[in-house]
Amino acid sequence: MKKFGGLTAVSDVSMQINSDELIALIGPNGAGKTTLFNMLTGVISPSSGTITFDQEGKKISLNHKKAYQIAELGLARTFQNIRLFKDMTVLDNVLVAMTNQYKEGFLQAVLRFPKFYQTEDVIVKKARNLLAIFDLDKDMHKRACNLPYGLQRRLEIVRGLAMSPKILFLDEPAAGMNPEETAALAKLIRKIQKQFHITVVLIEHDMSLVMNLVERIYVLDQGTLLAEGTPKEIKQNKTVIKAYLGEEG
Ligand SMILES: Nc1ncnc2c1ncn2[C@@H]1O[C@H](COP(=O)(O)OP(=O)(O)OP(=O)(O)O)[C@@H](O)[C@H]1O
């Protein structure tokens, strides 16, 4: 549960995220989707309830962990509003996201050990490979702010992936994209989920994207869980249709 003063933003939500899954979190504006993401990724703490991460059989409580500690456990995310380093190059944006995994590199870098150069090569190669998947390698020396909006959103996902996550949370990845860009993004999300064997959880208002892409859907409404099921089950769920999907469903 999460309360903001007198307002209960999320209440009584039970959610299980399995490995190698593609899940969507849907619901009308103000349903509590981003608040739930924020709790899962340590941006805010829950007022009550438990969040547990299973790390190879070891149960780890995420309740009081800081966002960076949760990121280190392998939970990466993007935000609804783009949060790139706008004046840095596309490549540098990805490299910064990767530094967590190469902490020992700092001392190596200061002392200019040969291993530093080897590590640097490995990191840059990995960053370029990730950018290539998203067709951003040709833009890697451009400043992030000079990319068109749709590509900036893609770069955000690459930054999340650069952290080698086990779970990648995407907050409205297709927001502001046209139908072609959205369709291309859906393909990419499916591709990276399979290729990197990660779990992807996305918040999305674009129902065509959600219904064609994910395996399971959680529906939130006014902070509570309205339904959970496959896209087919959710499309036919009368409560969901009444409360949310309506004509769109
Ligand atoms: N930091 C905050 N302080 C006070 N109230 C908040 C805060 N963050 C969210 N809320 C409130 O909590 C409720 C849930 O908001 P939330 O942003 O999680 O919904 P959402 O489902 O992500 O909506 P949207 O689809 O519009 O992004 C809303 O009533 C919102 O106004």
The ligand as a Tripos MOL2 file, in Angstrom:
@<TRIPOS>MOLECULE
LIG
   31    33     1     0     0
SMALL
NO_CHARGES

@<TRIPOS>ATOM
      1 N1          4.0570   12.2050   -4.8910 N.pl3     1 LIG1
      2 C1          2.7170   12.2180   -4.7990 C.ar      1 LIG1
      3 N2          2.1020   12.9780   -3.8700 N.ar      1 LIG1
      4 C2          0.7480   12.9940   -3.7630 C.ar      1 LIG1
      5 N3         -0.0820   12.2790   -4.5430 N.ar      1 LIG1
      6 C3          0.4870   11.5060   -5.4980 C.ar      1 LIG1
      7 C4          1.9080   11.4310   -5.6820 C.ar      1 LIG1
      8 N4          2.1730   10.5760   -6.7080 N.ar      1 LIG1
      9 C5          0.9800   10.1310   -7.1410 C.ar      1 LIG1
     10 N5         -0.0310   10.6800   -6.4170 N.ar      1 LIG1
     11 C6         -1.4610   10.4070   -6.5800 C.3       1 LIG1
     12 O1         -1.6170    9.0000   -6.5230 O.3       1 LIG1
     13 C7         -2.6170    8.5770   -7.4470 C.3       1 LIG1
     14 C8         -2.0110    7.5570   -8.3980 C.3       1 LIG1
     15 O2         -1.1130    8.2240   -9.2820 O.3       1 LIG1
     16 P1         -0.1760    7.4670  -10.3310 P.3       1 LIG1
     17 O3          0.7020    8.5010  -10.9580 O.co2     1 LIG1
     18 O4          0.4740    6.3150   -9.6800 O.co2     1 LIG1
     19 O5         -1.2350    6.9410  -11.3810 O.3       1 LIG1
     20 P2         -1.0150    6.3250  -12.8340 P.3       1 LIG1
     21 O6         -1.9030    5.1430  -12.9050 O.co2     1 LIG1
     22 O7          0.4290    6.1210  -13.0860 O.co2     1 LIG1
     23 O8         -1.5860    7.4770  -13.7530 O.3       1 LIG1
     24 P3         -1.1430    7.9690  -15.2420 P.3       1 LIG1
     25 O9         -1.6210    6.9230  -16.1840 O.co2     1 LIG1
     26 O10        -1.8710    9.2670  -15.3870 O.co2     1 LIG1
     27 O11         0.3580    8.1280  -15.2260 O.co2     1 LIG1
     28 C9         -3.1390    9.8270   -8.1470 C.3       1 LIG1
     29 O12        -4.3010   10.2530   -7.4830 O.3       1 LIG1
     30 C10        -1.9970   10.8040   -7.9570 C.3       1 LIG1
     31 O13        -2.4710   12.1270   -7.9530 O.3       1 LIG1
@<TRIPOS>BOND
     1     1     2 1
     2     2     3 ar
     3     2     7 ar
     4     3     4 ar
     5     4     5 ar
     6     5     6 ar
     7     6     7 ar
     8     6    10 ar
     9     7     8 ar
    10     8     9 ar
    11     9    10 ar
    12    10    11 1
    13    11    12 1
    14    11    30 1
    15    12    13 1
    16    13    14 1
    17    13    28 1
    18    14    15 1
    19    15    16 1
    20    16    17 2
    21    16    18 1
    22    16    19 1
    23    19    20 1
    24    20    21 2
    25    20    22 1
    26    20    23 1
    27    23    24 1
    28    24    25 2
    29    24    26 1
    30    24    27 1
    31    28    29 1
    32    28    30 1
    33    30    31 1
@<TRIPOS>SUBSTRUCTURE
     1 LIG1         1 GROUP 0 **** ****
